[in-house]
Amino acid sequence: MIRFVSEQKDQIIRLKGIGYQFPGENDAYYDYNWLLFELEIQVGGMFCKKLDPLFLNFECLEFSKWFLDFPTLPVGSKIFNLENTFYIYKLDEHSNHSKENLRIELDKSILSSQTDSDYLFFDFHISNSDYLEISHCFQEIVNQFPIRSIHKI
């Protein structure tokens, strides 16, 4: 499970890959490789839990590499999913008092809460061990649900 935690801001985002969105045979490459995720978000007293086809498995590889490279990425670097509903940005931890270095931006369609904004923002501080663990977790999702190719005869 991938976890982003900010005790200071009372925020938690958890992502758990639970399987292929379409586990059976499929003749569309992308559909064959969409992964279903359990997404949990806690902010203060609000809790939201949802199943969502958040990432393709090969996107999980890209996210794994992005987090592995996190220390050397320039401030402002970002990565996002194909559906443009889940963005991650590297922040300048030296420009704010609470040292956040990671922002997650979620499209409001992912959450069931009412909001005036199209996107919700969550800021976190992740350490060296955190981004290595996050990278490893994304890789483990791909190990568990490998990229499938279409076999047409």
JOMO-V125463 format. One record per pair of residues at least 12 apart in sequence whose ideal C-beta (glycine too) atoms are under 7 Angstrom apart, sorted by sequence separation. I is the first residue (numbers start at 1). J is the second residue. D is the distance in whole Angstrom. If there is no record, write none. Layout:
BEGIN
i=I j=J d=D
i=I j=J d=D
END
This chain:
BEGIN
i=2 j=14 d=7
i=22 j=34 d=7
i=90 j=102 d=7
i=91 j=103 d=6
i=107 j=119 d=6
i=108 j=120 d=6
i=1 j=14 d=6
i=2 j=15 d=4
i=21 j=34 d=4
i=38 j=51 d=6
i=39 j=52 d=5
i=66 j=79 d=5
i=76 j=89 d=7
i=77 j=90 d=5
i=106 j=119 d=7
i=1 j=15 d=7
i=20 j=34 d=7
i=21 j=35 d=7
i=76 j=90 d=7
i=88 j=102 d=7
i=89 j=103 d=4
i=105 j=119 d=5
i=106 j=120 d=5
i=1 j=16 d=5
i=20 j=35 d=6
i=21 j=36 d=5
i=36 j=51 d=6
i=37 j=52 d=6
i=39 j=54 d=7
i=75 j=90 d=6
i=63 j=79 d=6
i=75 j=91 d=7
i=88 j=104 d=6
i=105 j=121 d=5
i=19 j=36 d=5
i=36 j=53 d=5
i=37 j=54 d=4
i=62 j=79 d=7
i=73 j=90 d=5
i=75 j=92 d=4
i=17 j=35 d=5
i=18 j=36 d=5
i=35 j=53 d=7
i=37 j=55 d=7
i=87 j=105 d=4
i=103 j=121 d=6
i=104 j=122 d=5
i=18 j=37 d=7
i=34 j=53 d=5
i=103 j=122 d=7
i=17 j=37 d=6
i=18 j=38 d=5
i=35 j=55 d=6
i=70 j=90 d=7
i=86 j=106 d=6
i=103 j=123 d=5
i=16 j=37 d=6
i=35 j=56 d=7
i=85 j=106 d=7
i=15 j=37 d=5
i=16 j=38 d=4
i=34 j=56 d=6
i=35 j=57 d=5
i=59 j=81 d=6
i=85 j=107 d=4
i=102 j=124 d=5
i=33 j=56 d=5
i=59 j=82 d=6
i=100 j=123 d=4
i=15 j=39 d=6
i=33 j=57 d=5
i=85 j=109 d=6
i=100 j=124 d=6
i=101 j=125 d=6
i=102 j=126 d=5
i=33 j=58 d=7
i=85 j=110 d=5
i=100 j=125 d=5
i=101 j=126 d=6
i=14 j=40 d=4
i=30 j=56 d=6
i=55 j=81 d=5
i=56 j=82 d=6
i=99 j=125 d=5
i=54 j=81 d=6
i=13 j=41 d=5
i=12 j=42 d=4
i=11 j=42 d=7
i=11 j=43 d=5
i=21 j=53 d=4
i=54 j=86 d=6
i=91 j=123 d=7
i=93 j=125 d=7
i=10 j=43 d=7
i=10 j=44 d=5
i=52 j=110 d=6
i=50 j=110 d=7
i=70 j=131 d=4
i=50 j=112 d=7
i=48 j=111 d=5
i=48 j=112 d=6
i=67 j=131 d=5
i=48 j=113 d=6
i=46 j=113 d=7
i=67 j=134 d=5
i=68 j=135 d=4
i=67 j=135 d=4
i=41 j=111 d=7
i=39 j=110 d=7
i=64 j=135 d=5
i=67 j=138 d=7
i=64 j=138 d=4
i=63 j=138 d=5
i=64 j=139 d=4
i=60 j=138 d=5
i=60 j=141 d=5
i=61 j=142 d=6
i=60 j=142 d=5
i=57 j=142 d=5
i=57 j=145 d=5
i=57 j=146 d=7
i=58 j=147 d=5
i=8 j=98 d=6
i=57 j=147 d=5
i=13 j=104 d=6
i=4 j=104 d=6
i=35 j=141 d=7
i=13 j=122 d=6
i=35 j=145 d=6
i=11 j=122 d=5
i=9 j=123 d=7
i=33 j=147 d=6
i=33 j=148 d=6
i=32 j=148 d=5
i=6 j=123 d=7
i=6 j=124 d=5
i=32 j=150 d=6
i=5 j=124 d=7
i=6 j=125 d=7
i=4 j=124 d=5
i=29 j=150 d=6
i=27 j=150 d=6
i=17 j=141 d=4
i=20 j=145 d=6
i=19 j=145 d=7
i=17 j=144 d=7
i=17 j=145 d=6
i=2 j=134 d=6
i=2 j=137 d=5
i=1 j=137 d=7
i=2 j=138 d=7
END
